Amino acid sequence: MNRMGVTTRTLYDRDFAEWTARTAELLRERRLDELDLENLAEEIETLGRSERSAVRSQLRRMLVHLVKLGIQPERGGASWRGSVASARTALLDLMEDSPSLRRVAEENLQRIYREAVELALIETDLTGSAKELNVPRNCPYNLAALLEGDLDALWPGVGRKPR
C-alpha cells in the first residue's frame, strides 16, 4: 500500500508464512471481510500455475529420455527407462489429484515434444542432427500411450537383457 509516498508493508510482505496461517484462520472462522483478497487470489492462481508447470516438466522429462532412447539405443539403460517410468508416475499422481491437468498435457504435447527433442539433441551432443537421426517432427506418441500404455512398447528391445 502506498499513502502519500510512504510504503506500508502488509503482513503478506513481512512474513508470508504468518500470512498463510492467518488467512487460513480467517477462512475457517468465515471472517471474509478481513481477508487480504488481492494476495489470496494471486496465491491461488500461483498454485494452479505451479501444478500446470509440474505437468509440463514431467512430460518433458519423459519425452527427453524417450527421444534419447530412440537416437542412442546403445546407451539406453535402466537409468533412462527409470526416468521415463518415474515421470509417468509423477504425471499420474498429479492428474489423480487434479484431473483437469490431463488436458494441460494433451494441449501441450506437441510443443513439449519439440522442446524435448531439442534438449535430447543437446544432451547427446547431436544438435542439428534430428533429420539424419530420423527423429519424428511430431510426437510419435499419444498421451494415452505415454500414461497408460505398456512401457515396453515405448522402447522395444532397447537396452534390455534377453530373458
N, C-alpha and C positions, 0 to 999 in steps of 0.2 A: 504494500500500500504506500502511496505517496501523498503526503499532505504538506503543502507549502514548501516543497523541496526537501522535506525530511522523509527518509525511507523508514517505514516501520516494518520490522521483520515479524512475520507471523510465526506461530508455533511450527507450522509446516516448514518454514525456512530455518528455524533454530534447531529443531530436534524432530526429525522425521519419524523415528521410532515412537516417540511420545505422541506425536500427532496421530499415528495409526491407532495406537491404543485408545486415545481419547475419542477418535472418530468412531471406532467400534463400540465404545461405551455409549456414546450419544445415539448411535443407531439402535442398539439394543434397548435403550431406555426411551426410544421413539421421540427424542428431543431434536427433531429435524430442523427446527428453526435456528439451532445453534451450530449446525454443520457448516464446515468450510466447503461449500458445494463446488466451487470452481476447481479447487485442488482435488477434491474427491472424484469429480468427473474425469479430470486429467489422469489420475492414477488408475481408474477403471479402464480407460482407453489404453493406457500403457500396458496393463495386464493382457488385454486382448492382442495387442501388437506383439508382445513377448511370446505368447503362445503360437501365433502365426509364424513368427520368426523361427521358433524352435522346430516347427514342422518343416519349413523350407530348409533349414540347416541339416536336419536328419536325412531328408530326402536327397539333398545334395551330397552328403557323405556316402549314402548308399550308392548313388549313381556314379560318383567318382571311382569307387572301388570296383563297381561292375565294368566301367569303361576300362580301367586299368587291367582287369582280368581279361577283357577282350583283346587289348592291344599287346599285352605281355603275359600270355598264359603261362609261359615257362617260369615266371616269377610269382605267379599266383599261388598262394598257400593259405594256410589256416588263418593267418592274420587278416588278409583281405576279406576272406569269406566270413570271418568272425565280425569284421566291421559292418559288412552288409547285414548280417543277422542281428547285430546289436542295434543298428539304425532302424531296422524293421520293427524290432521290439519297442524301441522308443517311440516310433511313429504310432504303433498300435495303442500304446499306453496313452499318448496324447489324445488320440482320436476316441478312445474309450471314455475319457473324461469330458471331451468336447467333440461330439460327432460332426459338428459343422466344420471342423478343421480338415476333414477329408476333402471337402470342396476346395479348400485353400490348396491342398496338394494337387488335386486334379487340375485346377485352373492354372497352376504354375509349373506343371510337369515339364512342358517343352522348354520353357526358359531355364529352369533349373538344370535340365539335361544339358543344354548348350553350355551353361556355366561349368557343369561337371566335366564335360569333355575338355574344355579349356584348362581346368585345374589338373585333370588327369594327364594331359599332354605336358603341362609344366612339370608336374611331379615325376614324370617318367623321362624328362628331358627330351621329349619328342615334339616340341612346339612346332607348329606348321606342318605336321605330317598326317593330319586327320584323313585327307583323301587317300594318300598312299597306304594308310593302315586300314582303309575301308571302314572307318568309323561312321556309322549312320548319321545323317544330318538331323534326323528327327529321332526322338526317343523310341527305341525298338520295343519298349515295354509299356503296358498299360498299368494303371495304378493297382488294379486288382491283382495282376500277376506279381507286382512288387510286394504287395501287402499280404496276399492270401495264397499265392501260388506256391508250388513246390520250389524250394530254394535251389535244389539240384538242377532244375530246369533253367535257372538263370545262369549257371556256369557249367554246362555239361562237360564232364571229363577234365576240367581244369584243376591241375594241381592235386588231384586225389590219388591215393594209392589204390591199386587194384585190390579187390576183396578176395 
